[in-house]
Amino acid sequence: MRIQVSAVLALTLLTGFLVAPRVQAQRGGAAVQLPAGAGQEVVQSKCAQCHGLNLITGSAGFSKDGWAALIATMVALPPDQAGLVSGYLATNFPVNPARRPSLVSGEATIRITEWITPTLGQRTRDPIEAPDGSIWWTGMWASLVGRLDPRTGEMKEYPLPPTARPHSIVADKDGNIWYTGNSNATIGKLDPRTGKITEYKTQSQDPHSAVFHPNGRLYFTAQGARTIGRLSPETGETTEVPTEPNPYGIQVAADGTLWVAHNGTNKLSSVHPDTLAIRYYEVPDAASRIRRLGFTSDGMVWYGNSRGRIGRLNPKTGEIKEWPSPSGPTSSPYAFTVVNDIIWYNESGMRPDALVRFDPKTERFQSWAIPSGVGIIRNFGVTKAGNLLIHQTSSNRVGLVEIPK
């Protein structure tokens, strides 16, 4: 089923009509009692409009300037309130040194450039490169997608249906931007040239991550619904099959097999693109959870393990080998990709968020702190030039990691 939607591009409409649904969708979280003190009431009234206060109490903490910088990417407060809030938070939630990453030096060099996206509090995430070289991202909490020209820094945001709350995006060969409507059970297509949006209804309630296959079809996961789906762009027909808990990241291997990471069990799965037949591979430790994966040219499947390790699966033999991440068991590898047979991932449990490089040939790690590493990178994009696209959801940033060849 497809639905035509007219995109309205005025930022005033974007901020005026999309804030309320985002507030309602994110209100809640664990019940939290903040410490008494000047600024407590303002924090409770302002911050709780968009997210649970447990995100404050569970943070790694910041200095007053750090809190001020973070708050400024979320909401525009009057100067007197901004100073009061940042002072209160710095007093009660200072920097926690226990969560600093264990950075590893090495010979590789990188250059990181970051941009702050326009709409405050949108939770920027999952950047990709379109065929024309532009960078696109989703603003999940504000139901938008955005375009960045990395040469000029110019940005433009496109509002989506307010209930869409897009999780991930992917571009087709014609430059259309496809998104997963995580909150309204749709897969959407935006034509940047006209602003027209076409929505395709899914059986699952929470489409999550998506990838185009060489056969022209779009494949997607639905984490909460525990399904894997296939969409035909020509007809709008969708087919979905049940899986083991919480299918998350999805990628296509060189032989055309789909591979899925599972965030609700200690498994990876391979999926036949035509029959949607699934085969599961169990990784060590029943508490392991996997969000993203990638492939090296020798056909090995690589993944990040929530238990502070990265792993390699030989799909022909089922053999698995894992390596501990530099920052240890609480480092929480999350985003994951492979570029020129080098493994890249982030340690999402650390502050600042750490970008990690692993060379399978030498089995050596190297890592860097993300400049704005409040957290966290949830997915990587890879450019045609072999560079990384990153983001920081909490501080509305999208970034480019240039890797010298």
Buried (B, 14 or more C-beta within 10 A) or exposed (E): EBEEBEBEEEBEEBBEEBBEBBBEBBEEBEEBEBEEEEBBEBBBEBBBBBBBBEBBBEBBBBEBEBBBBBBBBBBEBEEEBBBBBBBBBBBBBBBEEEBBBBBBEBEEEBEBEBBBBBBBBBBBBBBBBBEEEBBBBBBBBBBBBBBBEBEEEEBBBBBBBBBBBBBBBBBBEEBBBBBBBBBBBBBBBBBBEEBBBBBBBBEBBBBBBBBBBEEEBBBBBBBBBBBBBBBBBEEBEBBBBEBBBBBBBBBBBEEEBBBBBBBBBBBBBBBEBEEBEBEBBEBBEEEBBBBBBBBBEEEBBBBBBBBBBBBBBBBEEEEBBBBBBBBBEBBBBBBBBBBEBBBBBBBBBBBBBBBBBBBBEEEEBBBBBBEBBBBBBBBBBBBEEEBBBBBBBBBBBBBBBBBEE
